[in-house]
Amino acid sequence: MRFLKILIILFLVSIPFSSNWAYSDIDANTKTIYTKFYAQIKNKYKSDSWLSYLYLLEKTLASINNSGKLTKNNEKIILDLEKLNNEKIFNLELESKEKVNKLKIANNSLLDDYELFFYNPDALIKENWVWYTYSYTKKYFFEESSKLNRESLIYNGLYWKNIVVYYDNWNLSFIKDYKKVKLITDDIIYGFPNKYELLKTIRNNKLFDASRDDDSYYKTLEKTSKELTSWIYKDDEKIKIIYDYILKNISYSNNFTMQDYEIFSWIETYSNKSWVCEWYVELFNLMLWFNNIKSSIIIWDVIDASDFPQIWHAWVKIGEYYYDITFDDPVWATKTKTFNEYSYYKLPKDLFYTNRFDKWLTPENLKTSTLDFRKALIKSNLSKLIEKYKNNNYNLLKIFKFKEKYGISATKDIAANDIIKILWYKDMKNFEVVVAWKTKYIKNLNYISLEDDTIETFLEQINFDLTWYVVLKWLKDDWNIEFIISNNITYHN
């Protein structure tokens, strides 16, 4: 680590500042110094994995970038170095993914007459600084390629040079009918974090929605993403601004079917300002990546979702924290939340995973249990974390801290009677109440009814703060009684 710090200091004193943010215009001296630095890493750790030490450099650069101690000029230098390192990591990752398949193909003399190969398992091809893939509807594969012969390939119509060949895991596969599809020009995504995952995302989008000019949409999104954060440098602040932007500009929709292929496209999400969870987070991811913030999408089960276990859900991991942008913008929401109302923003794993599981880890018994049972389990999981996070202001735990403060069981739903016990009540008849031993006449009264099935939602909306609230026992003209709660009462003089 000391070795890295010394080199970073050398970067800062050696590299002239360039005002152009485009990767292609990174100062030539920066590129030269990075190349020398990489050669030093390669020589110093020649017996170890080069990739692992590039990850070490990545963390060091991120740490320096988020220290808040750099000048604006040096922030730019660090950003350029991060981009250079991202590209080096990507090239090594791609090389690693392709190495095995290239060797298999080279060692199989039967494939000497073919010209088109997928060397990576995700069918990503770079030609003249443009990324492509092949779309197809059918492939032919052979589990035991060692027993495959030319005659069987000819018999199946799979033996001529324009057949696409690749190894799909352990199977040798052949594609006869295909179409070459442009994904994106490399200069737009040059130096991106998670570049391989990004290309897979673009490929998946393109295969579902080939009608859009991807380059124009990516350039538009790049412009928006960078303009939103152009005046700040700390990643935490950039993440917050992007999160806010999406929540204020995109609406969750349940008006779709799985046959609507457009729902599988972040482009449609961005264009229509509405779609579903996975493409919310794809859009979030892309906007983060345009700001050189490394993040990843996680998909699987949320056990208190109404469609569990039939439909999976998606969320984002950044560093050691988790973000669920769709849970902060649910389909039933009537207003956009403000930042202090977010419940699923930057949560530690144990808190975030009180109601969810990663792929294949969901216990089978939960898939057949009732929603009430699963909700009770989640409450139990959350209540166990109150002490650990007592000094944090996580919204997910506020209800449990509220219960603890007023002696309500952590696993019990808050009822209207609980609020009446906390605040007690004043009798109201003909809009008359006694305040400080004097009868007062109400002029205006804004209130809600105290009802068991809505009280927890109400408490969340007021941030569990009852400081200025009053409960009234309203004796109506028909002699029916209703308990109401208000913090906005005006009286006649």
C-alpha positions in Angstrom: 0.0 0.0 0.0 2.9 2.4 0.8 4.2 1.7 -2.7 0.9 2.7 -4.2 0.6 5.9 -2.1 4.1 7.0 -3.2 3.2 6.5 -6.9 -0.1 8.3 -6.4 1.8 11.3 -5.0 4.1 11.1 -8.1 1.0 11.2 -10.3 -0.3 14.3 -8.6 2.9 16.3 -9.0 3.8 15.0 -12.4 0.6 15.3 -14.5 -0.5 18.6 -16.0 -4.2 19.4 -15.8 -6.4 19.0 -18.9 -9.8 20.7 -18.9 -11.4 18.2 -21.4 -13.3 15.5 -19.6 -13.5 13.1 -22.7 -11.6 9.9 -22.2 -10.1 10.2 -25.7 -8.6 13.6 -24.7 -6.9 12.4 -21.5 -3.6 14.1 -21.3 -0.9 12.0 -23.1 1.5 12.4 -20.1 -1.2 10.8 -17.9 -1.4 7.8 -20.2 2.4 7.5 -20.2 2.7 7.6 -16.5 -0.1 5.1 -16.1 1.7 2.7 -18.6 4.9 3.0 -16.6 3.0 2.4 -13.3 1.4 -0.7 -14.7 4.8 -2.0 -15.8 6.1 -1.5 -12.3 3.1 -3.3 -10.8 3.6 -6.1 -13.3 7.3 -6.4 -12.4 6.9 -6.1 -8.7 4.1 -8.6 -8.4 5.1 -10.8 -11.4 4.3 -14.0 -9.4 0.8 -12.9 -8.6 -2.3 -12.0 -10.5 -2.0 -8.7 -12.3 -5.7 -8.2 -12.1 -5.8 -8.4 -8.3 -3.4 -5.5 -8.1 -5.3 -3.4 -10.6 -8.3 -3.8 -8.2 -6.0 -2.6 -5.4 -5.1 0.4 -7.5 -8.8 0.9 -8.2 -9.7 1.0 -4.5 -6.8 3.4 -3.8 -7.8 5.8 -6.4 -11.5 5.7 -5.2 -10.4 6.3 -1.7 -8.3 9.3 -2.7 -11.2 10.6 -4.9 -13.6 10.5 -1.9 -11.2 12.0 0.6 -12.5 15.5 0.0 -8.9 16.8 0.2 -8.1 17.1 -3.4 -8.2 20.3 -5.5 -10.5 20.4 -8.5 -7.5 19.9 -10.9 -6.3 16.8 -9.0 -9.8 15.5 -8.9 -9.7 15.5 -12.7 -6.3 13.7 -12.7 -7.6 11.0 -10.4 -10.8 10.5 -12.6 -8.6 10.1 -15.7 -6.4 7.5 -13.9 -9.5 5.7 -12.7 -10.7 5.5 -16.3 -7.4 4.2 -17.6 -7.4 1.6 -14.9 -11.0 0.6 -15.7 -10.0 0.0 -19.3 -7.0 -2.1 -18.3 -9.2 -4.2 -16.0 -11.7 -4.7 -18.7 -9.1 -5.8 -21.2 -7.7 -8.3 -18.8 -11.2 -9.6 -17.9 -12.1 -10.0 -21.5 -8.8 -11.7 -22.3 -9.4 -14.1 -19.4 -12.9 -14.9 -20.5 -11.8 -15.6 -24.1 -8.6 -17.5 -23.3 -10.1 -20.9 -22.6 -12.4 -20.8 -25.7 -9.6 -19.6 -28.0 -7.5 -22.5 -26.8 -10.3 -25.0 -27.3 -11.0 -23.7 -30.8 -7.3 -23.7 -31.7 -6.9 -27.3 -30.6 -9.9 -28.5 -32.6 -8.7 -29.1 -36.1 -12.3 -29.7 -37.2 -12.9 -26.0 -36.9 -10.0 -24.9 -39.2 -12.4 -24.2 -42.0 -14.7 -21.9 -40.1 -14.2 -18.1 -40.0 -16.6 -16.7 -37.4 -16.1 -17.4 -33.7 -17.5 -16.1 -30.4 -14.4 -16.1 -28.1 -16.3 -14.9 -25.1 -19.5 -16.5 -23.7 -21.6 -13.4 -24.1 -21.2 -13.0 -27.9 -19.5 -9.6 -27.7 -17.4 -8.6 -30.8 -15.3 -5.5 -31.3 -14.6 -4.4 -34.9 -13.0 -1.1 -35.9 -13.8 0.4 -32.4 -17.4 -0.6 -32.6 -19.1 -3.3 -30.5 -21.4 -5.8 -32.2 -23.2 -9.1 -31.4 -25.1 -11.6 -33.4 -28.8 -12.2 -32.8 -30.3 -15.6 -33.5 -33.3 -17.7 -32.7 -31.8 -21.2 -32.9 -28.4 -22.8 -32.2 -27.2 -26.4 -32.6 -24.9 -27.7 -29.9 -23.0 -30.9 -29.3 -22.3 -32.1 -25.7 -19.4 -34.4 -26.7 -17.4 -32.3 -29.2 -14.6 -34.8 -29.1 -16.8 -37.3 -30.9 -18.0 -34.8 -33.4 -16.9 -35.4 -37.0 -17.1 -33.6 -40.4 -19.7 -36.0 -41.7 -22.2 -35.2 -38.9 -21.7 -31.5 -39.4 -22.3 -31.8 -43.1 -25.4 -33.9 -42.4 -26.8 -31.3 -40.1 -26.1 -28.4 -42.6 -23.4 -27.0 -40.3 -20.3 -27.2 -42.3 -19.3 -24.0 -44.1 -17.2 -21.0 -43.3 -20.1 -18.6 -42.4 -21.4 -20.7 -39.6 -20.8 -19.0 -36.2 -19.0 -21.3 -33.8 -18.5 -21.0 -30.0 -18.3 -23.0 -26.8 -21.4 -22.5 -24.7 -19.9 -23.5 -21.3 -18.9 -27.1 -22.1 -20.9 -27.5 -25.3 -19.6 -26.8 -28.8 -22.4 -24.7 -30.5 -23.1 -23.7 -34.0 -25.4 -20.9 -35.3 -26.6 -21.1 -38.9 -29.1 -18.2 -39.2 -28.0 -15.0 -37.5 -28.0 -11.2 -37.9 -25.1 -8.9 -37.0 -26.3 -6.2 -34.6 -24.5 -3.0 -33.7 -24.3 -2.3 -30.0 -22.3 0.9 -29.4 -19.2 2.7 -30.4 -16.3 2.1 -28.0 -15.5 5.7 -27.5 -18.8 6.3 -25.6 -18.0 3.7 -23.0 -14.2 3.8 -23.0 -12.9 3.6 -19.5 -16.2 2.7 -17.9 -16.3 0.7 -14.6 -17.8 -2.7 -15.0 -17.5 -2.4 -18.8 -18.0 -6.0 -19.5 -21.3 -6.0 -17.6 -22.3 -2.9 -19.4 -21.8 -4.5 -22.8 -23.9 -7.5 -21.7 -26.6 -5.1 -20.6 -26.5 -3.2 -23.9 -26.6 -6.6 -25.7 -29.7 -7.7 -23.7 -31.4 -4.4 -24.4 -30.6 -4.5 -28.1 -31.9 -8.0 -28.6 -35.2 -7.0 -27.1 -35.4 -3.6 -28.7 -33.5 -3.1 -31.9 -35.5 -0.1 -33.1 -33.5 2.6 -31.3 -30.3 4.3 -32.3 -28.4 3.3 -29.2 -25.5 5.7 -29.8 -27.8 8.8 -29.7 -29.6 7.6 -26.6 -26.4 6.8 -24.8 -24.9 10.1 -25.7 -28.1 11.9 -24.5 -27.9 9.9 -21.2 -24.2 10.6 -20.9 -24.8 14.3 -21.3 -27.7 14.3 -18.7 -25.7 12.1 -16.2 -22.6 14.4 -16.3 -24.5 17.6 -16.3 -26.4 16.5 -13.1 -23.1 16.0 -11.3 -20.8 18.5 -13.0 -20.4 20.7 -10.0 -19.5 18.0 -7.4 -16.8 15.4 -7.1 -17.6 13.1 -4.2 -19.2 9.9 -5.2 -21.7 9.9 -2.4 -23.1 13.2 -3.5 -23.3 12.1 -7.2 -25.2 8.9 -6.2 -27.7 10.9 -4.2 -28.3 13.3 -7.1 -28.8 10.5 -9.6 -31.1 8.6 -7.2 -33.2 11.8 -6.7 -33.3 12.5 -10.5 -34.7 9.0 -11.3 -37.3 9.1 -8.5 -38.5 12.5 -9.6 -38.5 11.7 -13.4 -39.5 8.0 -13.7 -42.7 6.5 -12.4 -43.1 2.8 -11.6 -45.7 1.1 -13.7 -47.7 -2.1 -13.4 -49.5 -1.6 -16.7 -47.7 -4.2 -18.7 -47.5 -7.8 -19.6 -44.4 -10.0 -20.0 -45.1 -10.0 -23.8 -44.3 -6.2 -23.8 -40.7 -6.6 -24.8 -40.1 -2.9 -24.4 -40.1 -3.4 -20.6 -36.8 -5.1 -21.0 -35.2 -1.9 -22.2 -33.6 0.9 -20.2 -33.9 3.0 -23.3 -37.7 2.7 -23.1 -37.6 3.5 -19.4 -35.6 6.7 -20.1 -37.8 7.6 -23.1 -41.2 6.8 -21.5 -40.3 8.0 -18.0 -42.0 4.8 -16.7 -41.3 1.1 -16.4 -40.4 -1.7 -14.0 -37.8 -2.5 -11.3 -35.0 -4.1 -13.3 -34.9 -1.2 -15.8 -35.1 1.4 -13.1 -31.9 -0.1 -11.8 -30.4 -0.5 -15.2 -30.9 3.2 -15.8 -29.5 4.0 -12.3 -26.5 1.8 -13.1 -25.8 3.4 -16.4 -26.0 6.9 -15.0 -23.6 5.9 -12.2 -21.2 4.4 -14.7 -21.2 7.6 -16.8 -19.9 9.2 -13.6 -17.3 6.5 -13.2 -19.0 5.0 -10.2 -18.7 1.2 -10.0 -22.0 -0.6 -9.2 -23.7 -3.9 -10.0 -27.3 -5.1 -10.3 -28.5 -8.0 -8.1 -31.7 -9.9 -9.0 -33.8 -12.3 -7.0 -36.4 -12.5 -4.2 -38.1 -10.0 -2.0 -40.3 -12.0 0.3 -42.9 -9.4 1.3 -43.6 -8.5 -2.3 -47.2 -9.3 -3.3 -45.9 -11.3 -6.4 -43.3 -13.4 -4.5 -42.1 -16.0 -5.5 -43.4 -15.7 -9.1 -41.6 -12.5 -10.0 -38.1 -11.6 -9.0 -36.9 -8.1 -8.1 -33.8 -6.0 -8.8 -31.6 -3.8 -6.7 -28.1 -2.2 -6.8 -24.9 -2.7 -4.9 -22.3 0.1 -4.7 -19.2 -0.7 -2.7 -20.5 -2.4 0.5 -23.9 -0.7 0.5 -27.3 -1.5 -1.2 -29.9 0.7 -2.9 -33.5 -0.2 -3.9 -34.7 2.6 -6.0 -38.1 1.1 -6.9 -38.9 0.4 -3.2 -38.5 4.1 -2.7 -40.9 4.8 -5.5 -43.6 2.1 -5.2 -46.5 1.8 -7.7 -49.0 3.1 -5.2 -47.0 6.2 -4.3 -49.0 9.5 -4.7 -46.0 11.8 -4.3 -42.3 11.8 -4.8 -40.3 11.3 -1.6 -37.7 13.7 -0.3 -34.2 12.5 0.5 -34.9 12.1 4.3 -37.8 9.8 3.5 -35.8 7.2 1.6 -35.9 3.8 3.3 -33.8 1.8 0.9 -30.9 4.2 0.2 -27.4 3.2 1.2 -28.2 0.4 3.6 -25.7 -2.1 5.1 -26.2 -5.7 3.9 -27.7 -7.1 7.1 -30.4 -4.4 7.3 -31.1 -4.5 3.5 -31.5 -8.2 3.4 -34.0 -8.5 6.2 -36.7 -9.1 3.5 -34.8 -10.5 0.6 -32.5 -13.3 -0.7 -29.9 -13.6 -3.5 -30.3 -16.1 -6.3 -30.9 -19.7 -5.2 -30.7 -18.8 -1.5 -34.4 -18.4 -0.7 -35.6 -21.1 1.7 -38.2 -23.3 0.0 -40.6 -23.1 3.0 -40.9 -19.4 2.5 -42.2 -19.9 -1.1 -45.3 -21.6 0.2 -45.8 -19.5 3.4 -48.4 -16.8 3.9 -47.7 -13.1 3.4 -48.6 -12.5 7.1 -46.0 -15.1 8.1 -43.3 -13.5 6.0 -44.1 -10.0 7.2 -43.8 -11.3 10.8 -40.4 -12.8 10.0 -39.2 -9.5 8.5 -40.3 -7.6 11.6 -38.4 -10.1 13.7 -35.3 -9.7 11.5 -35.5 -5.9 11.7 -36.0 -5.8 15.5 -32.8 -7.8 16.1 -30.8 -4.9 14.5 -32.2 -2.0 16.6 -29.4 -2.1 19.1 -26.7 -2.5 16.4 -27.9 0.6 14.6 -29.3 2.6 17.5 -27.1 5.6 16.6 -28.1 5.5 12.9 -31.1 7.2 11.5 -32.3 4.4 9.1 -36.0 4.8 8.2 -36.5 1.1 8.2 -35.8 1.0 11.9 -37.7 4.1 13.0 -40.9 2.2 13.6 -39.1 -0.3 15.9 -37.4 2.5 17.8 -40.9 4.1 18.1 -42.3 0.9 19.5 -39.4 0.5 21.9 -39.9 4.0 23.2 -43.6 3.5 24.0 -43.4 -0.1 25.1 -45.1 -1.7 22.1 -44.0 -5.2 21.1 -41.6 -5.2 18.1 -43.6 -7.8 16.3 -47.0 -6.3 17.0 -48.7 -3.9 14.5 -49.3 -0.4 15.9 -53.0 0.1 16.6 -55.0 3.3 17.0 -55.5 2.5 20.7 -51.7 2.6 21.1 -51.6 6.2 19.9 -54.5 7.1 22.2 -52.6 5.7 25.1 -49.5 7.7 24.2 -51.2 11.1 23.6 -54.4 10.5 25.6 -57.3 12.5 24.1 -59.6 15.5 24.5 -63.3 15.3 24.2 -64.9 17.3 21.3 -68.6 18.0 20.9 -70.0 20.7 18.7 -66.4 21.7 17.9 -65.8 22.6 21.5 -62.8 21.4 23.5 -61.2 22.2 26.8 -57.7 23.5 26.6 -55.8 24.5 29.8 -59.0 24.4 31.8 -60.8 26.8 29.3 -63.4 25.9 26.7 -62.3 26.8 23.2 -64.2 26.8 20.0 -62.5 25.3 16.9 -62.4 27.4 13.8 -60.4 25.1 11.5 -59.5 21.5 11.9 -57.4 19.3 9.6 -57.3 15.7 10.8 -57.2 12.1 9.9 -59.2 9.3 11.5 -57.3 6.9 13.8 -57.8 3.5 12.2 -55.7 0.4 12.8 -55.1 -0.4 9.1 -53.7 3.1 8.3 -51.9 4.2 11.4 -48.5 2.8 10.6 -48.5 4.5 7.2 -49.5 7.8 8.9 -46.7 7.5 11.4 -44.2 6.9 8.5 -45.4 10.0 6.8 -44.9 12.1 9.9 -41.5 10.5 10.5 -42.8 9.0 13.8 -42.8 12.4 15.5 -46.0 13.0 17.5 -44.7 16.2 19.2 -47.4 18.6 18.0 -50.2 16.1 17.6 -53.5 16.0 19.6 -56.0 13.2 19.7 -59.7 14.2 19.9 -62.6 12.0 20.9 -65.3 13.4 18.6 -68.9 13.0 19.7 -70.8 13.6 16.6 -74.4 14.8 16.2 -75.6 11.3 15.5 -74.0 10.2 18.8 -71.3 8.1 17.0 -67.8 8.5 18.4 -64.7 8.8 16.2 -61.1 9.2 17.3 -59.2 11.7 15.2 -55.6 13.1 15.2 -54.4 16.5 14.2 -51.6 19.0 14.5 -53.3 21.8 12.8 -56.1 23.3 14.9 -57.1 27.0 15.0 -59.5 28.4 17.4 -61.9 31.4 17.5 -60.7 34.3 19.6 
